[in-house]
Amino acid sequence: MEKEKLEKYWRLRLPIFLIFMVVMTAITFCVYEARMCKAQTPSAVTQGEKDHKSTDNLIKHF
């Protein structure tokens, strides 16, 4: 009796728990990505310029 009750409980709770975990992971990831994008926006341009210059130097070298 007790085991059946426990199985029924977990059969109901497990999908809810899994969905909750997926949603929380997605929200956390989105917040993290948004912060990273904000932090990198000014430096992304300079990083692109640096990459471009290093490519030019490589071309000059050969």
Secondary structure, 3 states (H helix, E strand, C coil): CHHHHHHHHHHHHHHHHHHHHHHHHHHHHHHHHHHHHHHHHHHHHHHHHHHHHHHHHHHHHC
